[in-house]
Amino acid sequence: QVQLVGSGGGLVLPGGSLRLSCAASGTLVGINSMGWYRQPPGKQREMVAITTNDGSADYGDSVKGRFTISRDNAKNTVYLQMNNLKPEDTAVYYCHAGGSLGYASLTYWGQGTQVTVSS
């Protein structure tokens, strides 16, 4: 089992910045990616940013150039630096860890943290 604890959400003005953190603990064998998804009000959950164990990163089209994902492997923690935030970035942000172990697919979710961008 993997436990994910996300933090760093809040209320911010348009154009502002926030930094989310997600700390993973537990049995991390087989986990090869960590990242963030978000679910805006009334919409489906979407991928924001993912980083894999080889250091590569992938971003959703709407956040490219504004958000940066990074990781501290020693702390099993990933960070999401969000700059130039827009009202449409308002959502609950969920930390995710994924991978595989043998034939089993692994997927874990954090509890979600609210990000509200509003004047």
Steps between C-alpha positions, in 0.01 A plus 500: 500500500605854426383805690504840329467821697451816298526855625541859387163592355314818576351820365712712267445800275517461122861521392620369834693187589459196719715197570345163569683216671426129509686268732485126440551236765452129534602228257621680189626194314369511144408868510649669197306822468359772722308805410193714525151488360223752555123508491338837433144554627254304287771355276695179466837437659790590271875451501702804604858375520678167541862414563654157464791334671730580209439870560280569201189713534175544315250784530141567410469743211328766709786526751807473276734790557335594829531192723815307585516159665807393693594226740721431799572129485663497843173624650266311262337834436383673185431868465283697262601862456205687353565847358279751321192333638170557326141467624464190282770332710251488786454134591566231754852376433574133564841345540543170317754219505499223243693204374490124480609196694505181302170491316329735745441863417559739788317828550468708813334835570552765762214668682485808277580861571289797391650771281284806441609779267277802544510874544 
